């Protein structure tokens, strides 16, 4: 059998019925297949009245520790944003986003820091289900509450609200899983959502097995059993409506899952927790446009959690003990942002832990009151791609290892600069 070779011109003639291939068909247009790409840099200068070697050991009593500075966990070095006095390169964020086909889009958010790189988000989203339904799958920020979905560079302050970071950690609910949302055909915005997540939040949720002999060589039991598959379930209902120049947005959220908190590598203070966790949230946002440039935005969220299980630790005599533990805790933040024009914004935020009830082996454990924080900021935007923020905070919620309150005053000068095409942030 003889092979017949056809020239490209002849192929064009056979296919298009002309002697010359149209210009738009002659070459492969790579630009149509390149995703939107952006790179965001966040850096800061920090002046804190507590030394770096001490700030990582501070805690909110009965709630969480390691919220400030750098600390080690599981053999890895963890740094919060604005961790050290002086200059900080908090992260570089690379974002890729594109349509896959008429049915799906895909987004990827990659974080780079001096300690390594990680996939912060990588997910696909459906476009063609119809009837107000949408599906998302991969790794993503949960739509629990209002702030959790937003990335750090979209926050109105340089740090996360106290109640969010204390309950969920610096990254919030950032999980692998699937999401289903439905927008109702109502005259106002009404959306219901449900998420099935892996459950790997180290601050509150988790399902990994914990080796208790790392706490005590003769620990009995020797481990906290883990589980396979998904272990965290999230549901929420959100609504919004416009009244003239004012937009109201509110939501209710609920999350429930297993809890495994492993701090078995912390020497004399080593401990672990295994049980179940529930988290409820309510959020409310009011945005009022004063004119084409000026606006006032009031944003508040309330979180309430319950941890019910067993704590594993050594007592003061060095004996391994495993009493029951029940924590019922709640807190909120409320902030007000005034936008003067496209260049200037100012804002203030109040954070507090309202309830901190801890019961150990059926006995109430007294916890300190007045766990609050006050923050103010002013920022200047040279454009939509560059923002410079000056922030001051006074924190009354942190205590040192001796049980003494540390009043922390912090000044942060933050620079957040981006290049490339980046999708607009949600309201």
C-alpha positions as a Markdown table, in Angstrom:
| # | Residue | x | y | z |
|---|---|---|---|---|
| 1 | Unk | 0.0 | 0.0 | 0.0 |
| 2 | Unk | 1.4 | 3.4 | -1.0 |
| 3 | Unk | 1.3 | 6.2 | 1.5 |
| 4 | Unk | -0.2 | 9.5 | 0.2 |
| 5 | Unk | 1.3 | 12.7 | 1.7 |
| 6 | Unk | -0.9 | 15.8 | 1.4 |
| 7 | Unk | 0.5 | 19.3 | 1.8 |
| 8 | Unk | -1.0 | 21.7 | 4.3 |
| 9 | Unk | -2.3 | 23.9 | 1.4 |
| 10 | Unk | -4.0 | 20.9 | -0.2 |
| 11 | Unk | -5.5 | 19.9 | 3.1 |
| 12 | Unk | -6.8 | 23.4 | 3.4 |
| 13 | Unk | -8.3 | 23.3 | 0.0 |
| 14 | Unk | -10.0 | 19.9 | 0.7 |
| 15 | Unk | -11.4 | 21.1 | 4.0 |
| 16 | Unk | -12.3 | 24.7 | 3.4 |
| 17 | Unk | -12.9 | 24.6 | -0.4 |
| 18 | Unk | -10.3 | 27.3 | -1.1 |
| 19 | Unk | -6.8 | 27.5 | -2.3 |
| 20 | Unk | -5.6 | 29.5 | 0.7 |
| 21 | Unk | -6.2 | 28.6 | 4.4 |
| 22 | Unk | -7.9 | 31.6 | 6.2 |
| 23 | Unk | -5.4 | 33.6 | 8.4 |
| 24 | Unk | -7.3 | 32.8 | 11.6 |
| 25 | Unk | -7.0 | 29.1 | 10.9 |
| 26 | Unk | -3.4 | 28.9 | 9.9 |
| 27 | Unk | -1.8 | 28.9 | 13.3 |
| 28 | Unk | -2.7 | 27.6 | 16.8 |
| 29 | Unk | -3.7 | 30.6 | 19.0 |
| 30 | Unk | -2.0 | 29.8 | 22.3 |
| 31 | Unk | -3.3 | 33.0 | 23.9 |
| 32 | Unk | -6.9 | 31.5 | 24.0 |
| 33 | Unk | -5.6 | 28.7 | 26.2 |
| 34 | Unk | -3.5 | 30.8 | 28.7 |
| 35 | Unk | -5.3 | 31.2 | 32.0 |
| 36 | Unk | -5.5 | 34.5 | 33.9 |
| 37 | Unk | -2.4 | 34.8 | 36.0 |
| 38 | Unk | -1.6 | 37.1 | 38.9 |
| 39 | Unk | 1.1 | 37.3 | 41.5 |
| 40 | Unk | 0.5 | 39.0 | 44.9 |
| 41 | Unk | 3.2 | 40.0 | 47.3 |
| 42 | Unk | 2.5 | 40.7 | 51.0 |
| 43 | Unk | 5.2 | 42.2 | 53.2 |
| 44 | Unk | 5.2 | 44.1 | 56.5 |
| 45 | Unk | 7.2 | 45.9 | 59.1 |
| 46 | Unk | 6.2 | 45.0 | 62.7 |
| 47 | Unk | 6.9 | 46.8 | 66.0 |
| 48 | Unk | 5.6 | 44.7 | 68.9 |
| 49 | Unk | 6.2 | 45.3 | 72.6 |
| 50 | Unk | 6.9 | 41.6 | 73.2 |
| 51 | Unk | 10.1 | 39.9 | 72.1 |
| 52 | Unk | 10.0 | 37.3 | 69.3 |
| 53 | Unk | 11.2 | 34.4 | 71.5 |
| 54 | Unk | 8.3 | 35.0 | 73.9 |
| 55 | Unk | 5.4 | 35.8 | 71.6 |
| 56 | Unk | 5.1 | 32.2 | 70.2 |
| 57 | Unk | 4.5 | 30.8 | 73.7 |
| 58 | Unk | 1.5 | 33.1 | 74.4 |
| 59 | Unk | -2.0 | 31.7 | 74.6 |
| 60 | Unk | -5.7 | 32.5 | 75.0 |
| 61 | Unk | -6.4 | 30.5 | 78.1 |
| 62 | Unk | -8.5 | 27.4 | 77.5 |
| 63 | Unk | -8.9 | 28.3 | 73.9 |
| 64 | Unk | -5.7 | 28.2 | 71.8 |
| 65 | Unk | -2.0 | 28.9 | 71.7 |
| 66 | Unk | 0.6 | 29.6 | 69.1 |
| 67 | Unk | -1.5 | 32.4 | 67.5 |
| 68 | Unk | 1.3 | 34.9 | 67.2 |
| 69 | Unk | 4.9 | 34.6 | 66.0 |
| 70 | Unk | 6.7 | 31.4 | 64.9 |
| 71 | Unk | 6.4 | 27.9 | 66.5 |
| 72 | Unk | 7.1 | 24.3 | 65.7 |
| 73 | Unk | 4.4 | 21.7 | 65.2 |
| 74 | Unk | 4.8 | 18.1 | 64.0 |
| 75 | Unk | 8.4 | 18.8 | 63.0 |
| 76 | Unk | 7.5 | 21.7 | 60.8 |
| 77 | Unk | 8.0 | 25.4 | 61.3 |
| 78 | Unk | 4.8 | 27.4 | 61.3 |
| 79 | Unk | 4.7 | 31.2 | 61.0 |
| 80 | Unk | 1.7 | 33.4 | 61.3 |
| 81 | Unk | 1.5 | 36.6 | 59.2 |
| 82 | Unk | 3.5 | 39.5 | 60.6 |
| 83 | Unk | 5.4 | 37.0 | 62.8 |
| 84 | Unk | 8.6 | 38.8 | 63.7 |
| 85 | Unk | 9.5 | 42.3 | 64.9 |
| 86 | Unk | 11.1 | 44.1 | 62.0 |
| 87 | Unk | 10.6 | 43.1 | 58.3 |
| 88 | Unk | 8.4 | 40.2 | 57.3 |
| 89 | Unk | 7.9 | 38.7 | 53.8 |
| 90 | Unk | 4.6 | 37.1 | 54.6 |
| 91 | Unk | 4.0 | 35.3 | 51.3 |
| 92 | Unk | 3.8 | 35.4 | 47.5 |
| 93 | Unk | 0.5 | 34.2 | 46.1 |
| 94 | Unk | 0.3 | 32.9 | 42.6 |
| 95 | Unk | -3.3 | 32.6 | 41.2 |
| 96 | Unk | -4.2 | 30.8 | 38.0 |
| 97 | Unk | -7.8 | 30.9 | 36.7 |
| 98 | Unk | -9.4 | 29.8 | 33.4 |
| 99 | Unk | -12.4 | 28.2 | 31.7 |
| 100 | Unk | -11.9 | 24.5 | 31.1 |
| 101 | Unk | -14.8 | 24.1 | 28.6 |
| 102 | Unk | -18.4 | 25.3 | 28.5 |
| 103 | Unk | -19.1 | 23.2 | 31.6 |
| 104 | Unk | -16.3 | 24.0 | 34.1 |
| 105 | Unk | -13.8 | 26.5 | 35.3 |
| 106 | Unk | -10.7 | 25.8 | 37.3 |
| 107 | Unk | -8.8 | 28.0 | 39.8 |
| 108 | Unk | -5.5 | 27.4 | 41.6 |
| 109 | Unk | -4.1 | 29.5 | 44.4 |
| 110 | Unk | -0.5 | 28.7 | 45.4 |
| 111 | Unk | 1.3 | 30.1 | 48.4 |
| 112 | Unk | 5.0 | 30.6 | 48.6 |
| 113 | Unk | 6.9 | 31.6 | 51.8 |
| 114 | Unk | 10.4 | 31.4 | 53.2 |
| 115 | Unk | 9.3 | 28.1 | 54.9 |
| 116 | Unk | 8.1 | 26.4 | 51.7 |
| 117 | Unk | 5.2 | 26.2 | 49.2 |
| 118 | Unk | 1.7 | 24.9 | 49.4 |
| 119 | Unk | -1.5 | 24.5 | 47.4 |
| 120 | Unk | -3.9 | 26.8 | 49.2 |
| 121 | Unk | -6.7 | 26.2 | 46.8 |
| 122 | Unk | -7.2 | 24.1 | 43.7 |
| 123 | Unk | -10.7 | 23.4 | 42.5 |
| 124 | Unk | -13.1 | 23.2 | 39.6 |
| 125 | Unk | -16.5 | 24.8 | 39.5 |
| 126 | Unk | -19.5 | 23.8 | 37.3 |
| 127 | Unk | -21.1 | 26.3 | 34.9 |
| 128 | Unk | -24.0 | 24.4 | 33.3 |
| 129 | Unk | -26.0 | 22.6 | 35.9 |
| 130 | Unk | -28.9 | 25.1 | 35.6 |
| 131 | Unk | -31.8 | 25.7 | 38.1 |
| 132 | Unk | -29.5 | 27.8 | 40.3 |
| 133 | Unk | -27.3 | 24.9 | 41.2 |
| 134 | Unk | -23.5 | 24.9 | 41.3 |
| 135 | Unk | -20.9 | 22.2 | 42.3 |
| 136 | Unk | -17.3 | 22.8 | 43.4 |
| 137 | Unk | -14.7 | 20.1 | 44.0 |
| 138 | Unk | -11.0 | 20.1 | 45.1 |
| 139 | Unk | -9.3 | 22.0 | 47.9 |
| 140 | Unk | -11.0 | 25.3 | 48.7 |
| 141 | Unk | -11.9 | 27.8 | 51.5 |
| 142 | Unk | -15.3 | 26.8 | 52.9 |
| 143 | Unk | -18.2 | 29.2 | 52.6 |
| 144 | Unk | -18.8 | 28.9 | 56.3 |
| 145 | Unk | -19.5 | 32.4 | 57.6 |
| 146 | Unk | -18.5 | 35.6 | 55.8 |
| 147 | Unk | -14.7 | 36.0 | 56.2 |
| 148 | Unk | -13.6 | 32.4 | 55.8 |
| 149 | Unk | -13.9 | 32.4 | 52.0 |
| 150 | Unk | -11.7 | 35.5 | 51.6 |
| 151 | Unk | -8.0 | 35.4 | 51.1 |
| 152 | Unk | -5.7 | 37.4 | 53.3 |
| 153 | Unk | -5.1 | 40.1 | 50.8 |
| 154 | Unk | -8.8 | 40.8 | 50.7 |
| 155 | Unk | -9.1 | 41.4 | 54.4 |
| 156 | Unk | -9.7 | 44.8 | 55.8 |
| 157 | Unk | -7.0 | 44.4 | 58.4 |
| 158 | Unk | -3.5 | 42.8 | 58.5 |
| 159 | Unk | -4.5 | 40.0 | 60.8 |
| 160 | Unk | -7.5 | 37.6 | 61.2 |
| 161 | Unk | -10.1 | 38.4 | 63.9 |
| 162 | Unk | -9.3 | 36.9 | 67.2 |
| 163 | Unk | -12.3 | 34.5 | 67.4 |
| 164 | Unk | -11.6 | 33.1 | 63.9 |
| 165 | Unk | -7.9 | 32.5 | 64.5 |
| 166 | Unk | -8.5 | 31.1 | 68.0 |
| 167 | Unk | -11.2 | 28.6 | 66.9 |
| 168 | Unk | -10.0 | 27.7 | 63.4 |
| 169 | Unk | -6.4 | 28.8 | 63.0 |
| 170 | Unk | -4.8 | 31.2 | 60.6 |
| 171 | Unk | -6.1 | 29.5 | 57.4 |
| 172 | Unk | -9.7 | 29.0 | 58.7 |
| 173 | Unk | -11.6 | 26.1 | 57.2 |
| 174 | Unk | -9.4 | 25.3 | 54.2 |
| 175 | Unk | -10.2 | 21.7 | 53.2 |
| 176 | Unk | -10.3 | 19.1 | 50.4 |
| 177 | Unk | -13.9 | 18.1 | 49.6 |
| 178 | Unk | -17.0 | 18.9 | 47.6 |
| 179 | Unk | -19.5 | 21.7 | 47.7 |
| 180 | Unk | -23.1 | 22.0 | 46.4 |
| 181 | Unk | -24.8 | 25.4 | 46.3 |
| 182 | Unk | -28.3 | 26.4 | 45.2 |
| 183 | Unk | -29.5 | 29.9 | 44.6 |
| 184 | Unk | -33.3 | 30.2 | 45.0 |
| 185 | Unk | -35.4 | 32.0 | 42.3 |
| 186 | Unk | -36.5 | 34.7 | 44.7 |
| 187 | Unk | -36.6 | 38.5 | 44.1 |
| 188 | Unk | -33.7 | 38.8 | 46.6 |
| 189 | Unk | -30.5 | 36.8 | 46.9 |
| 190 | Unk | -31.0 | 33.6 | 48.8 |
| 191 | Unk | -28.4 | 30.8 | 48.7 |
| 192 | Unk | -28.2 | 27.5 | 50.5 |
| 193 | Unk | -25.0 | 25.4 | 50.5 |
| 194 | Unk | -23.7 | 22.1 | 51.8 |
| 195 | Unk | -20.1 | 20.8 | 51.9 |
| 196 | Unk | -18.6 | 17.4 | 52.6 |
| 197 | Unk | -15.0 | 17.9 | 53.7 |
| 198 | Unk | -12.0 | 15.8 | 54.6 |
| 199 | Unk | -11.7 | 17.4 | 58.1 |
| 200 | Unk | -8.1 | 18.3 | 58.6 |
| 201 | Unk | -8.2 | 21.6 | 60.5 |
| 202 | Unk | -5.5 | 21.2 | 63.2 |
| 203 | Unk | -7.1 | 23.9 | 65.5 |
| 204 | Unk | -10.5 | 22.3 | 66.0 |
| 205 | Unk | -11.4 | 19.5 | 63.5 |
| 206 | Unk | -9.4 | 16.5 | 62.6 |
| 207 | Unk | -9.4 | 12.7 | 62.2 |
| 208 | Unk | -5.8 | 11.6 | 62.3 |
| 209 | Unk | -4.6 | 8.9 | 64.8 |
| 210 | Unk | -2.5 | 10.4 | 67.7 |
| 211 | Unk | 0.3 | 8.4 | 69.2 |
| 212 | Unk | 0.0 | 9.0 | 73.0 |
| 213 | Unk | 3.3 | 7.4 | 73.9 |
| 214 | Unk | 4.9 | 10.6 | 72.6 |
| 215 | Unk | 3.3 | 12.2 | 75.7 |
| 216 | Unk | 4.1 | 9.4 | 78.1 |
| 217 | Unk | 6.0 | 6.2 | 77.2 |
| 218 | Unk | 3.6 | 4.1 | 79.3 |
| 219 | Unk | 0.4 | 5.9 | 78.2 |
| 220 | Unk | -2.7 | 3.8 | 78.5 |
| 221 | Unk | -4.4 | 3.9 | 76.0 |
| 222 | Unk | -1.4 | 4.2 | 73.7 |
| 223 | Unk | -3.2 | 6.1 | 70.9 |
| 224 | Unk | -6.3 | 8.0 | 69.9 |
| 225 | Unk | -8.0 | 6.1 | 67.1 |
| 226 | Unk | -8.3 | 8.0 | 63.8 |
| 227 | Unk | -10.7 | 7.5 | 61.0 |
| 228 | Unk | -10.8 | 7.2 | 57.2 |
| 229 | Unk | -12.7 | 9.2 | 54.6 |
| 230 | Unk | -14.6 | 12.5 | 55.2 |
| 231 | Unk | -15.3 | 13.7 | 58.7 |
| 232 | Unk | -16.5 | 17.3 | 58.4 |
| 233 | Unk | -19.9 | 18.5 | 57.2 |
| 234 | Unk | -20.8 | 22.2 | 56.7 |
| 235 | Unk | -24.1 | 23.8 | 55.9 |
| 236 | Unk | -25.2 | 27.5 | 55.5 |
| 237 | Unk | -27.9 | 29.8 | 54.4 |
| 238 | Unk | -27.2 | 33.3 | 53.1 |
| 239 | Unk | -29.4 | 36.1 | 52.0 |
| 240 | Unk | -29.0 | 39.7 | 50.7 |
| 241 | Unk | -31.2 | 42.5 | 49.6 |
| 242 | Unk | -30.7 | 46.1 | 48.4 |
| 243 | Unk | -32.6 | 49.0 | 49.9 |
| 244 | Unk | -31.7 | 52.0 | 47.8 |
| 245 | Unk | -28.0 | 52.7 | 48.3 |
| 246 | Unk | -27.8 | 50.2 | 51.2 |
| 247 | Unk | -27.0 | 46.5 | 50.8 |
| 248 | Unk | -27.8 | 44.0 | 53.6 |
| 249 | Unk | -26.1 | 40.6 | 53.7 |
| 250 | Unk | -26.7 | 38.0 | 56.4 |
| 251 | Unk | -26.0 | 34.3 | 57.0 |
| 252 | Unk | -26.2 | 31.4 | 59.3 |
| 253 | Unk | -23.6 | 28.6 | 59.2 |
| 254 | Unk | -23.1 | 25.2 | 61.0 |
| 255 | Unk | -20.2 | 22.8 | 60.9 |
| 256 | Unk | -19.8 | 19.4 | 62.7 |
| 257 | Unk | -17.1 | 16.8 | 62.6 |
| 258 | Unk | -14.6 | 14.8 | 64.5 |
| 259 | Unk | -11.8 | 16.5 | 66.5 |
| 260 | Unk | -8.2 | 15.5 | 66.9 |
| 261 | Unk | -5.9 | 18.1 | 68.4 |
| 262 | Unk | -2.3 | 16.8 | 68.6 |
| 263 | Unk | 0.2 | 18.8 | 70.7 |
| 264 | Unk | 2.2 | 15.7 | 71.8 |
| 265 | Unk | 5.5 | 17.3 | 70.7 |
| 266 | Unk | 5.5 | 20.2 | 73.2 |
| 267 | Unk | 7.6 | 18.7 | 76.0 |
| 268 | Unk | 6.4 | 19.2 | 79.5 |
| 269 | Unk | 3.2 | 20.8 | 78.1 |
| 270 | Unk | 2.4 | 18.0 | 75.7 |
| 271 | Unk | -1.2 | 17.1 | 75.4 |
| 272 | Unk | -3.8 | 15.8 | 73.0 |
| 273 | Unk | -7.6 | 15.8 | 72.5 |
| 274 | Unk | -10.0 | 13.4 | 70.8 |
| 275 | Unk | -13.7 | 13.8 | 70.5 |
| 276 | Unk | -16.4 | 15.7 | 68.5 |
| 277 | Unk | -16.7 | 19.3 | 67.5 |
| 278 | Unk | -19.5 | 21.6 | 66.6 |
| 279 | Unk | -19.3 | 25.2 | 65.3 |
| 280 | Unk | -22.2 | 27.7 | 64.7 |
| 281 | Unk | -21.8 | 31.1 | 63.1 |
| 282 | Unk | -23.9 | 34.1 | 62.3 |
| 283 | Unk | -22.7 | 37.0 | 60.1 |
| 284 | Unk | -24.2 | 40.4 | 59.2 |
| 285 | Unk | -22.9 | 43.0 | 56.8 |
| 286 | Unk | -24.3 | 46.4 | 55.9 |
| 287 | Unk | -22.8 | 48.4 | 53.0 |
| 288 | Unk | -24.0 | 52.0 | 52.4 |
| 289 | Unk | -22.9 | 54.0 | 49.4 |
| 290 | Unk | -22.6 | 57.7 | 50.3 |
| 291 | Unk | -21.9 | 58.6 | 46.7 |
| 292 | Unk | -19.9 | 57.1 | 43.7 |
| 293 | Unk | -16.7 | 56.9 | 45.8 |
| 294 | Unk | -17.6 | 57.1 | 49.5 |
| 295 | Unk | -19.0 | 54.2 | 51.5 |
| 296 | Unk | -19.5 | 52.9 | 55.0 |
| 297 | Unk | -19.3 | 49.1 | 55.7 |
| 298 | Unk | -20.2 | 47.5 | 59.0 |
| 299 | Unk | -19.3 | 43.8 | 59.3 |
| 300 | Unk | -19.8 | 41.5 | 62.3 |
| 301 | Unk | -19.6 | 37.8 | 62.9 |
| 302 | Unk | -20.4 | 35.6 | 65.9 |
| 303 | Unk | -19.0 | 32.1 | 66.4 |
| 304 | Unk | -19.9 | 29.5 | 69.0 |
| 305 | Unk | -18.2 | 26.2 | 69.4 |
| 306 | Unk | -18.4 | 23.0 | 71.4 |
| 307 | Unk | -15.6 | 20.5 | 71.9 |
| 308 | Unk | -16.7 | 17.3 | 73.7 |
| 309 | Unk | -14.2 | 14.4 | 74.3 |
| 310 | Unk | -11.2 | 13.3 | 76.2 |
| 311 | Unk | -8.0 | 15.2 | 77.0 |
| 312 | Unk | -4.7 | 13.3 | 77.2 |
| 313 | Unk | -1.8 | 14.7 | 79.2 |
| 314 | Unk | 0.5 | 14.3 | 82.2 |
| 315 | Unk | -0.6 | 15.6 | 85.6 |
| 316 | Unk | 1.7 | 17.6 | 88.0 |
| 317 | Unk | 3.1 | 14.3 | 89.3 |
| 318 | Unk | 4.1 | 13.2 | 85.8 |
| 319 | Unk | 1.4 | 10.5 | 85.6 |
| 320 | Unk | -0.6 | 10.1 | 82.4 |
| 321 | Unk | -4.3 | 11.0 | 82.8 |
| 322 | Unk | -7.2 | 11.1 | 80.4 |
| 323 | Unk | -10.1 | 13.1 | 81.9 |
| 324 | Unk | -13.2 | 14.0 | 80.0 |
| 325 | Unk | -13.2 | 17.5 | 78.6 |
| 326 | Unk | -16.1 | 19.8 | 77.5 |
| 327 | Unk | -15.5 | 23.3 | 76.1 |
| 328 | Unk | -18.3 | 25.7 | 75.3 |
| 329 | Unk | -16.9 | 28.9 | 73.9 |
| 330 | Unk | -18.0 | 31.8 | 71.8 |
| 331 | Unk | -16.7 | 35.1 | 70.5 |
| 332 | Unk | -17.3 | 37.8 | 67.9 |
| 333 | Unk | -15.7 | 40.6 | 66.0 |
| 334 | Unk | -17.3 | 43.8 | 64.7 |
| 335 | Unk | -15.7 | 46.3 | 62.4 |
| 336 | Unk | -16.5 | 49.5 | 60.7 |
| 337 | Unk | -14.8 | 50.7 | 57.4 |
| 338 | Unk | -15.1 | 54.1 | 55.9 |
| 339 | Unk | -14.0 | 54.5 | 52.3 |
| 340 | Unk | -13.3 | 58.1 | 51.5 |
| 341 | Unk | -12.4 | 57.7 | 47.8 |
| 342 | Unk | -10.5 | 55.3 | 45.6 |
| 343 | Unk | -7.3 | 56.0 | 47.5 |
| 344 | Unk | -8.1 | 56.3 | 51.2 |
| 345 | Unk | -9.8 | 54.0 | 53.7 |
| 346 | Unk | -9.9 | 54.0 | 57.5 |
| 347 | Unk | -11.3 | 51.4 | 59.9 |
| 348 | Unk | -11.7 | 50.0 | 63.4 |
| 349 | Unk | -12.4 | 46.5 | 64.7 |
| 350 | Unk | -13.3 | 45.1 | 68.1 |
| 351 | Unk | -12.6 | 41.4 | 69.0 |
| 352 | Unk | -13.7 | 39.5 | 72.0 |
| 353 | Unk | -14.1 | 36.0 | 73.5 |
| 354 | Unk | -17.5 | 36.2 | 75.1 |
| 355 | Unk | -17.8 | 32.8 | 76.7 |
| 356 | Unk | -15.1 | 30.4 | 77.8 |
| 357 | Unk | -16.6 | 27.6 | 79.8 |
| 358 | Unk | -14.2 | 24.6 | 80.3 |
| 359 | Unk | -15.3 | 21.5 | 82.2 |
| 360 | Unk | -12.6 | 18.9 | 83.0 |
| 361 | Unk | -13.6 | 15.5 | 84.6 |
| 362 | Unk | -16.9 | 17.1 | 85.5 |
| 363 | Unk | -15.3 | 20.1 | 87.3 |
| 364 | Unk | -15.5 | 23.7 | 86.0 |
| 365 | Unk | -12.0 | 25.1 | 85.3 |
| 366 | Unk | -12.0 | 28.9 | 86.0 |
| 367 | Unk | -10.8 | 31.0 | 83.1 |
| 368 | Unk | -9.9 | 34.7 | 83.0 |
| 369 | Unk | -12.3 | 37.4 | 81.7 |
| 370 | Unk | -11.6 | 40.4 | 79.5 |
| 371 | Unk | -10.3 | 38.5 | 76.5 |
| 372 | Unk | -10.6 | 41.3 | 73.9 |
| 373 | Unk | -8.6 | 43.2 | 71.3 |
| 374 | Unk | -8.9 | 46.7 | 69.7 |
| 375 | Unk | -7.6 | 47.5 | 66.3 |
| 376 | Unk | -7.5 | 50.6 | 64.1 |
| 377 | Unk | -6.1 | 51.1 | 60.6 |
| 378 | Unk | -5.6 | 53.6 | 57.8 |
| 379 | Unk | -4.7 | 52.6 | 54.3 |
| 380 | Unk | -3.7 | 54.3 | 51.0 |
| 381 | Unk | -4.2 | 52.7 | 47.5 |
| 382 | Unk | -2.1 | 54.0 | 44.7 |
| 383 | Unk | -4.3 | 51.9 | 42.4 |
| 384 | Unk | -6.4 | 48.8 | 42.6 |
| 385 | Unk | -3.1 | 46.8 | 42.4 |
| 386 | Unk | -1.2 | 48.4 | 45.3 |
| 387 | Unk | -2.2 | 49.0 | 48.9 |
| 388 | Unk | -0.3 | 50.4 | 51.9 |
| 389 | Unk | -1.8 | 50.0 | 55.4 |
| 390 | Unk | -0.8 | 51.4 | 58.8 |
| 391 | Unk | -2.4 | 49.4 | 61.7 |
| 392 | Unk | -2.3 | 49.6 | 65.4 |
| 393 | Unk | -3.7 | 47.0 | 67.8 |
| 394 | Unk | -4.0 | 46.6 | 71.6 |
| 395 | Unk | -4.5 | 42.9 | 72.6 |
| 396 | Unk | -5.7 | 41.9 | 76.1 |
| 397 | Unk | -6.4 | 38.3 | 75.3 |
| 398 | Unk | -2.9 | 36.7 | 75.6 |
| 399 | Unk | -1.4 | 35.1 | 78.6 |
| 400 | Unk | 2.2 | 33.9 | 79.2 |
| 401 | Unk | 3.4 | 30.5 | 80.5 |
| 402 | Unk | 3.2 | 31.7 | 84.1 |
| 403 | Unk | -0.5 | 32.6 | 83.7 |
| 404 | Unk | 0.1 | 36.3 | 83.6 |
| 405 | Unk | -1.8 | 38.6 | 81.1 |
| 406 | Unk | 0.4 | 40.2 | 78.5 |
| 407 | Unk | -0.9 | 43.4 | 77.1 |
| 408 | Unk | 0.4 | 43.5 | 73.6 |
| 409 | Unk | 0.7 | 46.7 | 71.5 |
| 410 | Unk | 1.5 | 46.1 | 67.9 |
| 411 | Unk | 2.1 | 48.5 | 65.0 |
| 412 | Unk | 2.1 | 47.1 | 61.5 |
| 413 | Unk | 3.1 | 48.8 | 58.2 |
| 414 | Unk | 1.8 | 46.5 | 55.5 |
| 415 | Unk | 2.4 | 46.5 | 51.7 |
| 416 | Unk | 0.2 | 44.4 | 49.5 |
| 417 | Unk | 1.0 | 44.6 | 45.7 |
| 418 | Unk | -0.3 | 42.5 | 42.8 |
| 419 | Unk | 0.4 | 42.1 | 39.1 |
| 420 | Unk | -1.5 | 40.4 | 36.4 |
| 421 | Unk | -5.2 | 39.6 | 35.9 |
| 422 | Unk | -7.0 | 38.8 | 39.1 |
| 423 | Unk | -10.7 | 38.1 | 39.5 |
| 424 | Unk | -12.8 | 40.6 | 41.5 |
| 425 | Unk | -13.4 | 39.8 | 45.1 |
| 426 | Unk | -16.9 | 38.9 | 46.3 |
| 427 | Unk | -18.9 | 41.3 | 48.3 |
